[in-house]
Amino acid sequence: MSETESCDTLDVVVFSAGGWRLGFEARCVRGARPAGQSATNEQEGHIAALLGLPPDNSPPTAAQWLDIKQIAAEDRKILVAGPVELQALPVASIHPLPPLLAARTRLNGLRALVLQEDIDKIVLLFDVPSVSHST
């Protein structure tokens, strides 16, 4: 892959919450691992609670822990619904929120939308530091 090609994509870890596909920039995620059955009932560290999404009443799907890199503290675990995928998203498909919408959204850390012509789903991109520091 040439240097130009690698700059045309952004590596993103994509997962589910509240019926949406969400993503974090991959450089902020150390890894993912399956969560036990008891973890699916936890509120603390659950992505929906951290982002301000309404509780998801759908049956749990392949819950996983994401290990989020922290700068001045130990890594933080965030519980997400699977599948968890690493995707190289075309930069041209990433649309930052306009400042007014970014200021008014109730979703903690929402920064951009990914709209791809070949995929009919929108991916909501979140700023990891904003999410991982909210409680």
C-alpha positions in Angstrom: 0.0 0.0 0.0 1.4 3.4 -0.9 1.7 6.3 1.5 -1.1 8.1 -0.4 -3.5 5.2 -0.2 -2.9 4.8 3.6 -3.8 8.4 4.1 -7.1 8.0 2.3 -8.6 5.8 5.0 -9.1 6.0 8.8 -8.9 2.8 10.8 -12.0 2.6 13.0 -13.3 0.0 15.5 -17.0 -0.4 14.8 -19.6 -1.9 17.1 -23.3 -1.7 18.0 -25.4 0.2 20.6 -29.0 1.2 20.7 -29.7 -0.1 17.2 -26.9 2.1 15.7 -23.4 1.3 14.4 -20.8 3.3 16.3 -17.1 3.7 16.0 -13.9 4.8 17.7 -10.7 5.7 16.0 -8.7 2.4 16.2 -5.5 4.1 17.6 -7.5 4.7 20.8 -8.5 1.1 21.3 -6.0 -1.4 22.7 -8.1 -4.5 22.1 -11.4 -6.3 22.4 -12.4 -9.5 24.3 -15.7 -11.3 24.9 -17.6 -10.3 27.9 -19.2 -12.9 30.2 -22.9 -13.3 30.4 -23.1 -11.3 33.7 -21.4 -8.4 32.1 -24.3 -7.7 29.7 -26.4 -6.5 32.7 -23.8 -4.0 34.0 -24.6 -0.3 33.7 -21.2 1.1 34.6 -18.9 1.0 31.6 -21.8 0.2 29.2 -21.5 2.2 26.0 -25.2 3.3 25.9 -24.9 4.9 29.4 -21.6 6.6 28.5 -22.9 8.1 25.3 -26.3 9.1 26.6 -28.2 6.6 24.4 -31.5 5.3 25.7 -31.3 1.8 27.1 -31.4 -0.9 24.5 -34.2 -3.5 25.2 -33.3 -5.8 22.4 -31.8 -9.2 23.2 -28.0 -9.0 24.0 -25.7 -9.8 21.1 -22.1 -11.0 21.6 -21.1 -8.4 24.2 -17.5 -7.5 24.2 -15.2 -5.3 26.4 -13.2 -2.7 24.5 -9.9 -1.7 26.2 -9.6 2.0 25.7 -6.2 3.6 26.0 -5.9 6.3 28.6 -3.2 8.9 28.6 -2.6 9.5 32.3 -4.4 6.5 33.8 -4.8 2.8 33.4 -6.9 1.6 30.4 -10.7 1.8 30.7 -13.1 -1.0 29.8 -16.2 -0.2 27.8 -18.9 -2.8 27.2 -20.3 -2.8 23.6 -22.5 -5.1 21.5 -20.9 -7.1 18.7 -19.9 -7.7 16.2 -16.8 -5.6 16.8 -14.9 -5.0 13.6 -11.8 -3.1 12.5 -12.7 -1.1 9.3 -10.6 1.1 7.1 -13.1 3.9 6.3 -12.6 6.2 3.3 -11.8 9.7 4.6 -14.1 11.1 1.9 -17.1 9.3 3.6 -16.4 10.9 7.0 -18.5 14.0 7.6 -17.7 16.1 10.8 -20.7 17.5 12.6 -21.2 21.2 11.9 -20.3 23.3 15.1 -24.0 24.1 15.9 -25.0 20.4 15.8 -21.9 19.3 17.7 -22.8 21.9 20.4 -26.4 20.8 20.7 -26.2 17.0 20.5 -27.0 15.0 23.6 -24.7 12.2 22.6 -21.5 12.5 24.5 -18.5 12.8 22.2 -20.3 12.5 18.8 -17.9 14.1 16.3 -18.8 12.8 12.8 -21.0 10.7 10.6 -19.8 8.1 8.1 -21.9 7.8 5.0 -20.8 5.2 2.5 -22.5 4.7 -0.8 -21.9 0.9 -0.9 -23.3 0.4 2.7 -26.8 1.5 3.7 -25.9 2.1 7.4 -24.6 5.2 9.0 -21.8 4.9 11.4 -21.6 7.5 14.2 -18.0 8.4 15.1 -17.2 9.3 18.7 -14.3 11.1 20.3 -12.7 8.5 22.7 -11.4 11.0 25.3 -14.9 12.6 25.6 -16.6 9.3 26.0 -14.0 7.6 28.3 -14.0 10.5 30.8 -17.8 10.8 31.0 -19.7 8.9 33.7 
